[in-house]
Amino acid sequence: MEHPPIGSGELPRTADLVIIGGGIAGTAAAFYAAREGFRTVVVERKPWLGALTTSVAVACFRAQWDDPDFAYLMVPSIATYERFAEEIGIPGYTIGLRQPGWLFATTDPQGLERLRRWVEGQRRLGIVDTELWTGDEARQRFPWLSPAVTAATFRARDGWLSPHEVVYGYARASGATFVMETEALRIRVAGGRVAGVETNRGFLAAPQVVIAAGPFSKRLAATAGVELPLFLLRRQRAFVADPAIPSDAPMVADDDTGAYWRPETGGAFLGWGLPEPPGEPQDPVPADPLFPAQALEGAARLTPLFREVAARLTRDRVSVAAGQYTCTPDGKPLIGACPGVEGLYVHTGDNGYGIESAPQAARHLVATLTGRLPEAENRFRVDRTFFPTGKKVL
């Protein structure tokens, strides 16, 4: 769906709430803040919304979580996406929602028992529609799986969507003011509380500011004297065009290595979070031209047909893009108030799960903005103690 330009040409002088960043986190936050009556301005340095990390996402979602914090974010968010037009009040609005499922598979001889424990953990949280399969059962459903697969889990209502449509749906329905091609330079603080945002086009005064700037969030918070526990990891997405790739396949994730793929029109997206040292924020993020070959190798472990795809692939039928995950020590987001600066909030550190968590994460943020959720009860507060999680990382 094409969208005409959105946003005001002029920078307002004041707002109740300024949100820095027009990605999926910022636009969702703008929508739910507007519902609470905030006169909201979203400042975005690019000429369009969702143009940084949101634009290079594989855009999948899943309810297969056995951690209560992730289930809290993902399950309500998926429910919101399933009724998105009703949620934003635009009849007939579509977000390219597809739900062919999400398959986790393993070749581990002990994999069936390990995945059984994972599914039991999901069921304790009320996620009761995940199926547990043996390798043979998985191949009966998806014959292109490797004979080496020993076990798998599958949830039919998992899938993917168009983040572009979500971003513009939230933006258009929000009633917020969007100011494009406007870079936030620093947060102005006076007397221990936020006063507003200095931009390359002037000062915007506001008593509350939300930093939702993805990889640039840490740098912006530092201008207010706040140190955020964030680090950045490059993540890449390859696209390969080949008609032999099954278009009705689910999202397929290698539970042993983290490699994954899903069908996309005319081919497939492939990804693999290969080890890399943390980096500095970049725009654009340079991609490795060798990554598609690595991703094909990773995908072929569970789906051997990708070896055939790789053998006949030509340069004009492959592409690669890169973005940066904004990560925290425990793999969970930072959502809430910044200690020491009254009125300053963050909505960042999504660890690559920003799209699938966006609706609920934004509602959580707005609950902290309004005071309905006290910081002492905020599970994603900035000054929490960080404990590593056992979540499945892609």
C-alpha positions in Angstrom: 0.0 0.0 0.0 1.4 3.4 -1.0 1.2 6.2 1.6 1.4 9.9 0.8 3.9 11.9 2.9 3.0 12.3 6.5 4.1 15.1 8.8 4.1 18.8 9.4 6.6 21.1 7.7 7.0 23.3 10.7 8.4 22.5 14.1 5.9 23.2 16.9 7.1 25.3 19.8 5.5 23.2 22.5 4.0 19.8 23.2 2.7 17.7 26.1 4.9 14.9 24.9 7.8 14.6 22.5 8.7 11.2 21.1 12.1 11.0 19.4 12.0 8.3 16.7 9.4 7.5 14.0 9.9 3.8 13.8 7.4 1.2 15.0 8.1 1.9 18.7 7.6 5.6 18.3 4.5 5.5 16.1 2.8 3.0 18.4 3.6 5.1 21.4 2.2 8.1 19.7 -1.1 6.3 19.0 -1.6 5.1 22.6 -0.4 8.4 24.1 -2.9 10.3 22.0 -5.7 8.0 23.3 -4.7 9.3 26.7 -5.1 12.9 25.6 -1.4 13.8 25.2 -0.7 16.5 22.6 2.1 14.6 21.0 4.9 15.5 18.6 7.0 12.8 17.0 10.5 14.0 15.8 12.0 11.9 13.0 15.3 12.7 11.3 14.5 10.7 8.1 12.1 11.9 5.4 9.8 9.0 6.1 8.6 6.8 9.0 10.0 3.4 9.9 13.1 4.0 7.8 15.9 2.7 10.0 15.8 -0.7 11.8 12.0 -1.2 11.1 12.6 -1.1 7.4 15.1 -4.0 7.3 13.3 -6.4 9.7 12.1 -9.8 8.7 9.0 -8.8 10.6 7.9 -12.1 12.1 6.0 -12.6 15.3 5.4 -15.6 17.6 3.7 -16.5 20.9 6.1 -19.3 21.5 7.6 -18.0 24.7 8.0 -19.6 28.2 9.2 -16.4 29.9 6.4 -14.4 31.5 7.9 -11.0 30.5 8.0 -12.0 26.8 4.6 -13.6 26.9 3.3 -10.4 28.4 4.6 -8.4 25.5 4.0 -10.7 22.6 0.7 -12.4 23.2 -1.4 -9.2 23.5 0.6 -7.7 20.6 -0.3 -10.5 18.3 -3.9 -10.2 19.3 -3.8 -6.5 18.4 -2.3 -7.2 15.0 -5.1 -9.8 14.3 -7.7 -7.0 14.7 -5.5 -4.0 13.7 -8.1 -2.1 11.6 -10.5 -2.2 14.5 -7.7 -1.2 17.0 -6.8 2.0 15.0 -10.3 2.8 13.9 -9.7 2.7 10.1 -12.1 0.1 8.6 -10.5 -2.2 6.1 -6.9 -1.2 6.9 -4.6 -4.1 6.2 -1.1 -4.8 7.4 -0.1 -7.7 5.2 -0.8 -10.1 8.1 0.2 -13.7 7.3 -0.1 -16.6 9.7 1.4 -19.8 8.2 3.0 -20.6 11.5 6.4 -20.7 13.0 8.4 -23.9 13.2 11.3 -24.4 15.6 13.3 -27.6 14.7 16.3 -29.4 16.1 18.6 -32.2 15.2 19.7 -32.8 18.8 19.1 -36.5 19.8 17.7 -35.1 23.1 15.8 -32.4 21.4 12.3 -33.8 21.9 12.6 -33.7 25.6 14.1 -30.2 25.6 11.3 -28.9 23.4 8.8 -30.7 25.5 9.9 -28.7 28.6 9.7 -25.5 26.5 6.1 -26.2 25.4 5.2 -27.0 29.0 6.5 -23.7 30.0 4.4 -22.0 27.4 1.3 -23.8 28.6 1.9 -22.6 32.1 1.6 -19.1 30.7 -1.6 -19.8 28.9 -0.1 -20.4 25.4 -1.8 -23.7 24.8 -1.8 -24.0 21.0 1.8 -24.8 20.4 2.3 -28.3 19.0 5.2 -30.6 19.8 6.2 -33.0 17.0 8.7 -35.7 16.6 11.0 -35.4 13.5 8.8 -37.8 11.5 5.7 -35.8 12.4 7.4 -32.6 11.4 8.5 -34.1 8.0 5.0 -35.4 7.4 3.8 -31.8 7.6 6.8 -30.3 5.8 8.5 -32.9 3.6 11.3 -30.6 2.7 12.8 -30.8 6.2 16.0 -32.7 6.7 16.0 -36.3 7.7 18.3 -35.2 10.6 15.5 -33.3 12.3 14.6 -35.1 15.6 11.9 -32.8 17.0 10.0 -29.5 16.4 7.4 -27.2 17.8 4.8 -25.4 15.7 2.2 -22.7 16.3 -0.2 -22.1 13.4 -1.1 -18.6 14.4 2.4 -17.3 14.4 3.6 -15.5 11.2 4.7 -12.1 9.9 3.3 -8.8 8.6 4.3 -5.5 6.9 5.9 -3.2 9.4 5.5 -0.3 6.9 1.7 -0.6 7.1 1.7 -0.9 10.9 3.9 2.2 11.2 1.7 4.3 8.9 -1.5 2.9 10.3 -0.5 3.9 13.8 0.7 7.3 12.6 -2.4 8.2 10.7 -4.8 7.1 13.4 -2.8 8.8 16.2 -3.6 12.4 15.5 -0.1 13.2 16.6 2.1 15.8 14.8 5.0 14.2 12.9 7.9 16.4 12.1 10.1 14.8 9.5 13.8 15.5 8.5 14.3 16.9 12.0 17.1 15.5 14.1 17.1 15.5 17.9 20.5 16.8 19.0 20.1 16.7 22.7 17.7 16.6 25.6 17.5 19.9 27.5 17.3 19.5 31.3 16.7 22.2 33.9 16.5 21.7 37.6 16.5 17.9 37.4 13.6 17.7 35.0 13.3 17.6 31.2 12.6 20.9 29.5 12.4 19.7 25.9 14.4 18.7 22.9 17.0 20.7 20.9 16.7 19.8 17.2 18.6 20.9 14.1 15.5 23.1 13.4 15.2 24.7 16.8 13.9 23.9 20.4 10.7 22.0 21.1 9.6 22.5 24.7 7.8 19.7 26.5 7.4 18.4 30.1 7.7 14.8 29.0 10.1 13.3 26.4 10.3 9.7 25.2 13.5 8.4 23.5 12.5 5.8 21.0 15.5 6.2 18.7 16.6 2.6 18.4 20.4 2.5 18.0 20.7 6.2 18.7 18.9 6.0 22.0 21.9 5.6 24.2 23.7 8.6 22.7 20.6 10.8 23.1 20.1 9.8 26.7 23.7 10.7 27.5 23.0 14.3 26.5 20.7 14.4 29.6 23.3 12.7 31.8 21.6 9.3 31.7 23.6 6.2 31.0 21.6 3.4 29.4 22.7 -0.2 29.7 22.6 -0.8 25.9 24.9 -2.3 23.3 24.4 -2.7 19.5 24.7 -5.8 17.4 24.6 -5.8 13.6 22.0 -8.2 12.2 21.6 -8.9 8.5 18.8 -10.1 6.2 19.4 -11.8 2.9 16.8 -12.2 0.1 17.1 -14.9 -2.5 14.8 -15.3 -5.4 14.0 -18.9 -6.5 10.6 -20.4 -7.4 11.5 -23.8 -5.8 11.3 -22.3 -2.3 7.9 -23.3 -0.9 5.7 -20.2 -0.7 3.4 -21.8 1.8 6.1 -22.6 4.3 6.1 -21.2 7.9 8.9 -19.2 9.5 11.6 -21.9 10.1 14.1 -21.5 12.9 17.0 -23.7 13.7 16.7 -24.2 17.4 20.3 -25.4 17.6 22.1 -22.6 15.7 19.6 -19.7 15.4 19.6 -19.6 11.6 16.2 -19.0 10.1 14.2 -18.4 6.9 10.7 -17.6 5.7 9.1 -17.3 2.3 8.7 -13.9 0.7 7.2 -13.2 -2.7 9.3 -15.0 -5.3 11.8 -16.4 -2.8 12.8 -16.2 0.8 14.3 -14.0 3.5 17.1 -15.6 5.4 18.8 -14.5 8.6 21.4 -15.7 11.1 22.7 -13.8 14.2 26.3 -14.7 13.7 28.7 -13.6 16.4 30.0 -10.0 16.0 31.4 -7.5 18.5 29.1 -4.6 19.6 29.3 -1.6 17.4 28.6 2.1 17.3 25.3 3.5 15.9 25.4 3.7 12.1 23.0 4.9 9.3 23.2 3.2 6.9 24.5 0.0 8.4 26.9 -1.6 6.0 26.1 -5.2 4.9 28.5 -8.0 4.3 28.3 -9.2 0.7 29.3 -12.7 1.8 26.4 -13.0 4.3 23.9 -14.5 1.8 26.2 -17.5 1.3 26.5 -17.9 5.1 22.7 -17.6 5.6 22.1 -20.2 2.8 24.5 -22.6 4.5 22.8 -22.0 7.8 19.3 -22.6 6.4 20.3 -25.7 4.5 21.1 -27.6 7.7 17.3 -28.0 8.3 16.1 -27.4 4.8 18.4 -29.1 2.3 16.7 -27.5 -0.7 18.7 -24.4 0.0 21.9 -26.2 -1.2 20.2 -26.5 -4.6 19.1 -22.8 -4.4 22.7 -21.8 -3.7 24.1 -23.8 -6.5 22.0 -22.1 -9.2 21.8 -18.6 -7.6 23.0 -15.7 -9.7 24.0 -12.2 -8.5 20.9 -10.5 -9.7 18.7 -12.9 -7.6 20.2 -12.1 -4.2 20.4 -9.1 -2.0 21.4 -8.2 1.6 20.5 -5.5 4.0 21.6 -4.8 7.6 20.3 -3.1 10.7 21.3 -2.9 14.3 19.7 -4.6 17.3 19.6 -2.4 20.4 20.3 -4.9 23.1 20.2 -5.0 26.9 22.1 -7.4 29.3 19.1 -9.5 30.0 17.6 -9.4 26.5 14.5 -7.5 27.7 13.5 -3.9 26.7 13.9 -0.7 28.6 10.5 0.9 28.9 9.9 3.7 31.5 11.3 6.6 33.4 15.0 7.6 33.4 16.2 7.9 37.0 17.5 11.3 37.9 15.7 13.2 35.2 12.0 13.8 35.8 9.9 13.6 32.7 12.4 11.7 30.6 11.4 8.2 29.4 12.8 5.6 27.1 11.2 3.0 24.8 14.3 1.1 23.5 16.4 -2.0 23.9 14.0 -4.3 22.1 16.8 -6.8 21.3 15.3 -7.5 17.8 11.8 -8.1 19.0 10.5 -4.6 18.5 7.9 -5.4 15.8 6.3 -8.3 17.5 6.1 -6.5 20.8 5.2 -3.0 19.6 1.5 -2.7 20.6 1.9 -4.0 24.1 5.2 -2.3 24.7 3.7 1.0 23.7 0.7 0.5 26.0 3.2 -0.4 28.8 5.1 2.8 28.1 1.9 4.9 28.2 0.9 3.3 31.5 4.2 4.6 33.0 3.7 8.1 31.4 0.3 8.4 33.1 1.4 7.0 36.4 -1.0 4.1 36.2 2.1 1.9 36.4 4.4 3.0 39.2 8.1 2.5 38.4 8.5 0.3 41.4 6.2 -2.2 39.7 7.6 -1.7 36.2 9.2 -5.0 35.0 11.1 -3.2 32.3 12.4 -0.2 34.3 15.8 1.2 33.4 17.4 0.7 36.8 16.4 -2.9 37.3 18.9 -5.7 38.1 19.8 -7.6 34.9 19.6 -11.4 35.0 20.5 -13.3 31.8 17.5 -15.1 30.3 17.3 -18.5 28.6 15.2 -17.1 25.7 15.7 -18.3 22.1 17.8 -15.7 20.3 17.5 -15.3 16.5 
